[in-house]
Amino acid sequence: MDETFDTVEVTFNEETGIGHLTLNRPDALNALSGQLQEDIVEGLRVLEAENEKRGEIALRAVVIEGAGGNFCAGADISEFSESSPGDSSERAHYNFIMDFPAPVIAKITGYCLGGGLETAMSCDFRFAAEDAKLGLPEVDLGIIPGAGGVQFISELANPAAAKEIAMTGDHISAARAAELGIVNRVPDDIDAETQDFAEKIASKPPLAIQAIKESASVATQMGLREGRQYDRRLFEPLLETEDHKEGAKAFAEDDYEPEFTGR
Ligand code: CO8
């Protein structure tokens, strides 16, 4: 399945279960116009629809990347300067990614700034090329990162790092971002290693992967005791799944690779 929107391209590989969504406004360094934000949500909906179409959890992982060598240079400055306060549609794609049932990996090349970095931080994983440049330059426009950039970095790294990055507006290297925990990995070969990682996640039992995503997202909102009780509620239904039986059988027999179906 391949689908092209005005500013986004989407492909789905049914063998691997991996969807790719490419931000496609390279002349504007993939700046987030209103159209691009809508297309991201539409593109993800099209990928998610593969599950219904096939009557199973066919979509196992999504990779988001930018066309033309850059991930995204942030909100489209010419457009958002005219948007009105409280326009929540501008935040829709961030929440959509965070709540998306399949794990989402941001493959970061080139510039990843402002709303672009917030988009990447809405994803479950960030893989960055060595020469990627990340930052929150909003301060130089007299605003703050409007989709939670300071909150994201405070959580992924620490509040001091968040303040330094957001108050200076400086670009930081991929290596520095990884050191701080903002980026998961800075692979030698960004394409191959992101693909390998996506395939690894895609091969796992998808109901367990969904439960882990949900558990990690509540971890920061709950205390440890309450969070562990929440995990117990996620855990128990998984004991009844075919995938659990398949994983346990493959472990016991030790002579074949388990195949997970999402049931
Ligand atoms: N918006 C619109 N157009 C952009 C943007 C952008 N953010 N970034 C780059 N472009 C365009 C340029 O205007 C230029 O277009 P043209 O060729 O037609 O003149 C083209 O992309 C190439 O850019 P440059 O010529 O500037 O390329 P350089 O290599 O010289 O510089 C930079 C690259 C450093 C990335 C530079 O373009 C830059 O600083 N861009 C702006 C980055 C920025 O400030 N981003 C933050 C925007 S604000 C934001 O993201 C948060 C908004 C709050 C969201 C609210 C949610 C509710």
Residues whose N, C-alpha, C, O or C-beta is under 5 A from the ligand:
A	BS01	CO8	D27 A28 L29 A31 A73 G74 A75 D76 I77 S78 D87 E90 R91 Y111 L113 G114 G115 G116 P137 E138 I144 G146 A147
